[in-house]
Amino acid sequence: MFAAERRQLILEMVRANGAVSLRELARVVQTSEVTVRRDVRALEAEGLLDRRHGGAVLPGGFTRESGFPQKSHLATAEKTAIADLAASFVEEGEAIVVGAGTTTQELARRLARVPGLTVVTNSLLVAQALAHANRVEVVMTGGTLRGSNYALVGSGAEQSLQGLRVSRAFLSGSGLTAERGLSTSNMLSASVDRALVQAAAEVVVLADHTKLGTDTMFQTVPTDLITRLVTDEPPVHDDRAVTELQALADQGVQIAVAGSGASGGDAVPARQQQRRDVPLPGPRRGQVPGTGPGLRTAATVLGEPGTSAAGDRARVADLRRR
């Protein structure tokens, strides 16, 4: 493929999806990330797109929201690794809320084997993934169906969440920065996500590296309310993504990075704990149950209680070297 053909295809992908990772672009145009990075620089010089951490977005600073068909084909390997790791934080007998998104849909598929689980969601895709899990109770919010992401939004969804108390919320979004936290491109989705956060004692954000440093219109979760971020390992030489991770860790966010050691299957490790009472919302900086020695074989964890700032910096430096 000639350079002009490659760049035209890259431009079409970014226009169709709003944001695309370098990995995905390289896969589609069948060339190396180095070559794609060079093409993206050339297109940015022409004002046709903007470079972001490990990817490219529409010009103008704020990315627009993609529809489900486009999102479902983006960063699929990264979403799988993130979902595998996030599922390991969920314990038998918990009550949780799971927001809308393709990454949370992947998580739901892995939660189907957690016995005694109660999942509250506004996502038809999450509910569908758990529909045949006979040991999982699914509770759906009310609301108006938003067809672009198969989510229930509006006042009906928000009112159905009033008075709800669960142990933690799992949310995704369009962008994540240390300055503003999690954000999304749609006002109705943002409003429901904020209601989900209010119902949870802890907030776990699922975001692949292409969303790091990306800012969108509507803030959903401020950084100081994010307990943990589950993400994938940034590409080699993506110092900006690593810098954003460090900034988040410096603000107290625990960061779990799904690496090559993360599980690739659908099974969730069996839990032996009995069903426990769901805690009321409280301080969001406590340690998440389910972390332990076994977790370190599947991920690098930054910002854990009991770890030093120097240790966190060393782990970030290790990510840079990799």
Salt bridges, closest charged atoms under 4 A:
GLU24 OE2 - ARG27 NH2 2.57
ASP39 OD2 - ARG6 NE 2.66
ASP39 OD1 - ARG7 NE 2.87
GLU44 OE1 - ARG51 NE 2.72
GLU65 OE2 - LYS71 NZ 3.47
GLU65 OE1 - ARG146 NH2 2.41
GLU78 OE2 - ARG23 NH1 2.78
ASP84 OD1 - ARG110 NE 2.46
GLU91 OE1 - ARG276 NE 3.77
GLU94 OE2 - ARG168 NE 2.91
GLU94 OE2 - ARG276 NH2 3.30
GLU106 OE2 - ARG109 NH1 2.39
GLU106 OE1 - ARG110 NH1 3.06
ASP215 OD1 - ARG180 NH1 2.52
ASP232 OD2 - ARG23 NH1 3.55
ASP232 OD2 - HIS209 ND1 2.68
GLU233 OE1 - ARG322 NH1 3.32
ASP266 OD1 - ARG110 NH2 3.67
GLU304 OE1 - ARG296 NH2 2.67
ASP312 OD1 - ARG315 NH1 3.54
ASP318 OD1 - ARG321 NH2 3.65
ASP318 OD2 - ARG322 NH2 2.81
